[in-house]
Amino acid sequence: MEPAFLFFAGLFCMAGAALDWSWFFDNWRAKPFVEALGREGARLFYVALGTCLMSAAYYMR
């Protein structure tokens, strides 16, 4: 997988969590995380996911 793609996907996850985008968390793919963890927990999950994706991009370069 291309490191740039992973980097921008991680950046997108972190931006969605940091800016608390409603359309991001109302998406059917994010709904299970919001229902299981609550809105704040889902935000923390997406920050962690973004960090992992960005770290993977860094180590793949």
C-alpha positions in Angstrom: 0.0 0.0 0.0 1.2 3.5 -0.8 2.6 5.4 2.2 1.0 8.6 1.1 -2.4 7.0 1.0 -2.0 5.8 4.6 -0.7 9.1 5.7 -3.7 11.0 4.3 -6.2 8.4 5.5 -4.8 8.8 9.0 -4.9 12.6 8.7 -8.5 12.4 7.6 -9.4 10.2 10.6 -7.7 12.5 13.0 -9.4 15.6 11.4 -12.8 14.0 11.6 -12.3 13.2 15.3 -10.7 16.5 16.3 -13.3 18.6 14.5 -16.1 16.3 15.5 -17.7 16.2 12.1 -21.3 15.0 12.4 -21.3 13.6 8.8 -18.2 11.6 9.7 -19.7 9.9 12.8 -23.2 9.5 11.3 -21.8 7.4 8.5 -23.0 3.7 8.6 -19.3 2.5 8.9 -18.7 4.6 12.0 -22.1 3.9 13.6 -21.0 0.7 15.3 -18.1 2.4 17.0 -20.3 5.3 18.1 -22.9 3.0 19.5 -20.3 0.8 21.3 -18.0 3.5 22.6 -20.1 6.6 22.7 -19.3 9.7 20.7 -16.2 10.7 22.8 -14.9 7.1 22.8 -15.3 6.9 19.0 -13.4 10.2 18.7 -10.6 8.7 20.7 -10.7 5.6 18.7 -10.4 7.5 15.4 -7.5 9.6 16.8 -5.7 6.3 17.7 -6.5 4.8 14.3 -5.2 8.0 12.6 -2.0 7.8 14.6 -1.5 4.2 13.7 -2.1 4.8 10.0 0.3 7.8 10.0 2.9 5.8 11.8 2.6 2.9 9.4 3.1 5.4 6.5 6.2 6.7 8.2 7.7 3.2 8.6 6.9 2.2 5.1 8.8 5.0 3.4 
